[in-house]
């Protein structure tokens, strides 16, 4: 079964700007994440990679950082791979 690749962009304070929360992940799945260090978002019930404040994942996930690329425009491109529990 091929591994999934999730893509998302978050603000400097961790709020989800683009993409959807990571819900069902399997070992080997990847998360391609863009952190926009120039954007702050302020919501009363913020949506993050893990969901809304009270809807977080039921258990921990362990990722390995496989790529880290700071960009001149103030963003940072990262790639993580989910490790087995």
N, C-alpha and C positions, 0 to 999 in steps of 0.2 A: 504494500500500500504506500503510495507516495506521501511524503511529508507535506504539511500545509505551510504556507508562508503568509503570515499576518503582517499588514502594513498599517502604520498609524503615525500620526503627528500629535505631539503634546506641547503645551505651552511651558514656559519657564517654571511655572508653579505646579506643573503636573496634570493640568486639565486636558482632556481629550479634545483636540481641535478637528481631527479628521481620522476616520476609521471607526472601528467599533471595539467594545471591550473584549478582552481575550477570555473566552468562556471554557471551551472544551479543547484542551491541548493534549497532545500525545508526545512521547519522547521522540526527539528528532525534529519536531516542528520548529519553525523559525519565526522570529519577530523582527521585522525591519522597522526601526523606530527613528523618527526625526524629532529632535528636541529643538523647538524654536525659542532660543534664548532671548529674543527681542520682544516676545509677546507674553503678556500676563492676562489671564482671564479671571473674572470674579463672578461666580455664580453661587446661589445659596445652597444648591444641591448639585455639586459638580460631578460630571461624568469623567471618570478616569479610566485607565487601561483595565482596572479591576472591576469596574462597574460604578455604581453610586455608593455613597458612604456606607450604607447599611446592607449592601448587596455584594460584598466582597467574595472572593473565591473561598470555597469551603476548606481548602488546605493550601499549604505552601507549594510553590513551584521553584525549581532550581535551574537557572539559566547559565550558560557559558557565553561570555562576550566574545564574539568571533570577528568583529570588525568595529573600528572606531575612527571616524573621519570628520574632524572639525572642518567647517566650511567658512569661507571668507564673509558670507552674508549673515553670520551670527547663529546659524543652525549647526546641528551636529547630527551626523548620520551614524546609527549604530545597528549592529546585527547581533542577535542573541539566538542561541539554540537551546531548546528545552532538554535538560538532562533527565535520565531516569530517576525515579524517586528512590 
